[in-house]
Every structure is written in C-alpha cells, then in structure tokens.
Amino acid sequence: MTSGPGRSGGVAVTVTDAGPGIAHDDAERVFEPFFTTKPDGMGMGLAISRSLVESHGGHIEAAPAPAGGTTFRFTLPPADPGSRADV
C-alpha cells in the first residue's frame, strides 16, 4: 500500500492485492451494490467504500495489477479547515 499527496494537496492511497484479479466483463460492475463473484459474498464492500470516498469529495477506481491481482486507488481532496470540528 502506498499513500501520498493527491491532486491539490489531498491524499492518494493505492492498494494492490495478489488475488485472481477482476474479470474484464466484471470490471465495470465491481462498485455496484450487491454485485459479487464470491459464493457467500454480499456485494456491499466496494459499494460502501465508493459511497464513503465520494461523500468526502473523492474518487475510487480499480484496475488490473501488472503482476496479477487488482490495484485499487482512491483520492481525497484536502480538508477544508473551516469545516472541521475542533479535535
């Protein structure tokens, strides 16, 4: 996993797994609610991840990894200091 600055000072996180990868026909659907290729899967994990990332103004994507598996990358914009609660 790597992370670093995204566009405009935000953050970008990349995670690559070593699994079987995503079939070409399934690539467009992996973020849809209830879509799964696992026999006991619910198909909600990536849909929830996308919802969380996008609700914070970010973007998430999946692509085949060069050595096999899948690379997931999400980006988030910088926080607006005026919108943060005191910590």
C-alpha positions as CSV (number, residue, x, y, z in Angstrom):
1,M,0.0,0.0,0.0
2,T,1.2,3.5,-0.8
3,S,-0.1,6.8,0.0
4,G,0.9,10.3,-0.7
5,P,-0.3,13.7,-1.9
6,G,-3.1,13.7,-4.4
7,R,-4.2,16.5,-6.6
8,S,-4.2,19.9,-5.0
9,G,-2.7,18.7,-1.7
10,G,-5.2,15.9,-1.0
11,V,-4.2,12.3,-0.4
12,A,-4.0,9.3,-2.8
13,V,-4.0,5.7,-1.5
14,T,-3.1,2.7,-3.6
15,V,-3.6,-0.9,-2.5
16,T,-2.7,-3.9,-4.7
17,D,-3.8,-7.4,-3.9
18,A,-2.4,-10.7,-5.1
19,G,-5.7,-12.4,-5.8
20,P,-7.1,-13.7,-9.1
21,G,-8.0,-10.2,-10.3
22,I,-11.2,-8.9,-11.8
23,A,-12.6,-10.4,-14.9
24,H,-12.8,-7.9,-17.8
25,D,-16.6,-8.4,-18.0
26,D,-16.9,-7.6,-14.3
27,A,-14.7,-4.5,-14.1
28,E,-17.5,-2.0,-14.7
29,R,-19.7,-3.6,-12.1
30,V,-17.4,-4.1,-9.0
31,F,-18.7,-1.0,-7.3
32,E,-22.4,-1.8,-7.8
33,P,-24.3,-2.7,-4.7
34,F,-25.0,-6.4,-4.4
35,F,-22.6,-7.4,-7.2
36,T,-20.3,-10.2,-6.1
37,T,-18.4,-13.1,-7.6
38,K,-18.0,-14.8,-4.3
39,P,-20.4,-17.7,-3.4
40,D,-21.0,-16.2,0.1
41,G,-20.4,-12.6,-0.7
42,M,-22.9,-9.8,-0.1
43,G,-21.5,-7.5,-2.7
44,M,-21.6,-4.4,-0.4
45,G,-17.9,-3.8,0.5
46,L,-16.8,-1.9,-2.6
47,A,-20.2,-0.2,-2.9
48,I,-19.8,1.1,0.6
49,S,-16.2,2.1,0.0
50,R,-17.2,4.1,-3.0
51,S,-20.1,5.8,-1.2
52,L,-17.7,6.8,1.7
53,V,-15.0,8.1,-0.6
54,E,-17.4,10.0,-2.9
55,S,-19.2,11.6,0.1
56,H,-15.9,13.2,1.0
57,G,-15.4,14.5,-2.5
58,G,-13.0,11.8,-3.6
59,H,-12.8,9.2,-6.3
60,I,-12.1,5.4,-6.2
61,E,-11.1,3.1,-9.1
62,A,-9.9,-0.4,-9.7
63,A,-7.6,-1.7,-12.4
64,P,-5.7,-4.9,-13.2
65,A,-2.3,-5.1,-11.5
66,P,0.6,-5.7,-13.8
67,A,1.8,-8.8,-11.9
68,G,-1.8,-10.2,-11.3
69,G,-4.4,-9.2,-8.8
70,T,-6.1,-5.8,-8.7
71,T,-5.0,-2.3,-7.8
72,F,-7.5,-0.1,-6.0
73,R,-6.8,3.6,-5.8
74,F,-8.7,6.3,-4.0
75,T,-8.1,10.0,-3.8
76,L,-9.5,12.5,-1.3
77,P,-9.3,16.3,-1.6
78,P,-7.6,18.4,1.2
79,A,-9.7,19.1,4.2
80,D,-11.3,22.5,4.5
81,P,-10.0,23.8,7.8
82,G,-13.2,25.8,8.3
83,S,-15.4,22.8,8.1
84,R,-13.6,20.7,10.7
85,A,-14.7,20.4,14.3
86,D,-12.2,21.1,17.0
87,V,-10.4,17.9,17.9
